[in-house]
Structure formats: structure tokens, C-alpha cells
């Protein structure tokens, strides 16, 4: 089929890209909420008189809540539209920040895990990824990479600002201030721009994906999804460790208090630009191969955290880590949309994202627990490298199956 004919039948329009940009803005603001506790990890632990792993667990609860709730909210957004779901989620995130600021560990856990995670981020992260993927067919990887970069825009902008606010008004007031900003920013965007995506395309088209009931890579569809889900869990264990503990790690090494947040911002800023590259690449080589390549880069960068405690070196490694892990989540979403029918995306994509968020929760907590046990982060970083190896084995096996299937079709 010629490029002109493909363009004529494409579902992509100017509205598709406007929708993607609005989704990017919403995600950039919502992703800032859990970063308050990341930047304030040491002050929270010191004020409450607890080990560092205790406040870290709040972020883990938020990830788990967002992942578990995302399966239901993805299904709900498919049926009632994304606007009411996102509006409800933004209000719950704001409420979660307020509750987290009021008391001790119990209120932080409730605010992060139930309100911010289960009822808040679950309404935004997974539904937005699926929603935007429904607006694209030929440049889906590029679009998904763009909107999933909201995490990195948030990481590049908010940590340094949060550090200033925490130093001046404290972590509790910082949470309350950001709660008001978040709700006031997201609600108008949702009301004005979010509407139902294009209807499902005709079976067999690029937008519709494979036909329902067909084997995937010569295997059961649910087996392939399960393998991808387990792989996602392990790679996100690795991903979470620097994201959750880099600021505290830099403080332990005696760096200035502003340098840890700056290093985290550099990591996530590099991830933002790298994610656009990985999205472009996934449109050309496919989602699974993109996941394999970016996972290998992440493992290499994670290994380098064990090699130096020099400030310049760690800034460089942080940038490399940002480049490495940036393509993982959009690569998985792209792979799901390539391998499974579009009508199944509303639950298959959230399942993958749930396992990723569960891995983030486990990795953040594990690094904190291992720090409390050993008094330094090197054992946790070794565990992160090992988890990444498991991911490479699982994804490598699927890529091998995909290559064999393509070869048989080419020479049938």
C-alpha cells in the first residue's frame, strides 16, 4: 500500500497531536505529586524518627495502588470516556497530598497508597496511555513516548522547586501547596480537551491490530502477556532504585543539598529527550526489540553506579541511566498494541503497567530496606542489576520467537 493511501486511511489528525500534548501536560503535573516525598525522604524520616525505608514505603504503596486501580480505571475510561475519570483522579491526588501532610506514617501511607495511588494516579497514568494510543496508528510509538515523558518533565522541573519549598516552609506545607496547584491545573485541561477517541478501526487495519483469538508469536496470547508482565516487573525494580534514592544517596556522600535534586533532574531531563528517540526507534523496529535494547542500556548504567562516588562521575552516570531506561514503558505499550487487538488494549495495557508499577514499588522499598540493613546502597544496586538480567532473558526469548515467526512467514 502506498504512503498516500496509508495517510488517507490513517486515524491520525491534528486533533491527535493536540490530545497527546494535553495528556503530556496532565501527566507532567500529576507525576510531580509523589516526588515531594522523594525529595523530602530524609526530613520525613528524621521528623518522624523512623528508618529511611519507612517513608519510602509510601511511594511503594502509591505505585501499587496506581497499578492495581489502573486496570479498573482503564476499563472504566473505555466505557464512560476519559474526562470524568481524569477529573476524579486529579481531585484524589490533591486530597492524598493533603492527608499525607497531616500526621505521621499512617496518614502518609493512606494518602499515598489509597488516595494518590488507588483512586488518583490510577485514573490518569494507565487510562492516558491507552487513550492516546487509540488516536494513532502509524506514529503510535512516537506519540506514546511523548506522553509517557510526563514523568521526566515532572522530574526535571519539580525536585529543585520542591527542595526550595521544603527548606523554606517544610515538607507538609509543600505537599499542601502542590495539591492546590495540581487540581487547579488538571481540571481545566480535562474539561476542555479530553473527549472520546476515534472508534475502533476495521479488523485487519493498522489501527485495529491483530485479529482476536489468534496465537501471539506462535504461543497463547495470555502466556505472552504474562511473560511480558513478569519482565516488566523485574526491569522496573531496577528502574525504581535511582529514581527513589538518588537524592538520599548523594546526601550520604556529602554532596551539597541542592546537588542531589539537580542530579535527579538531569537524569529525568535526559530520559525525556531519550524517550523521543526510543519512540522514533520503536516505530521502525517494533516495541519488543526496543524494550530489549533499552533494558540492556539500563543494566549497563545501573552497573556503573557501583563504580564511582565522584560527583562528576555520578552526574554522568545519572544522565546515562536516564537515557537507558527511557524507552521501557513506551516500548511495552507499543508491543502490546502490535501483538494484541486494539479492542483488548483497555485491559492488557493496564496489566502491563500494573506490573511495572509493582516493580517500581518493590524496587524503591527494597533499596531502602537494604540500605537500612547494610548502611550503604551498593548491595541494593547489585540486586537491581540482577533483576535487570531476568528481564533481559525473558524479553530476549520473546524477541527470538518474534524473529523466528517473521522468518517463517517470509519464507512460507
Protein Blocks (a to p, Z undefined) as FASTA:
>chain_A
ZZklmmmmpcbdfklmmmmmmmmmmmmmmmmmmmmmmmmmmmmmmmnopafklmmmmmmm
mmmmmmmmmmmmmmmmmmnojklmmmmmmmmmmmmmmmmmmmmmklmmmmmmmmmmmmmm
mmmmmmmmmmmmmmpmklmmmmmmmmmmmmmmmmmmmmmmmmmmmmmnojklmmmmmmmm
mmmmmmmmmmmmgccddddddehiaklopaehiaeehiafklmmmmmmmmmmmmmmmmmm
mmmmmmmmmmmnopafklmmmmmmmmmmmmmmmmmmmmmmmmmnojklmmmmmmmmmmmm
mmmmmmpccfklmmmmmmmmmmmmmmmmmmmmmmmmmmpcfklmmmmmmmmmmmmmmmmm
mmmmmmmmmmmmnopaklmmmmmmmmmmmmmmmmmmmmmmmmmmmmmmmmZZ
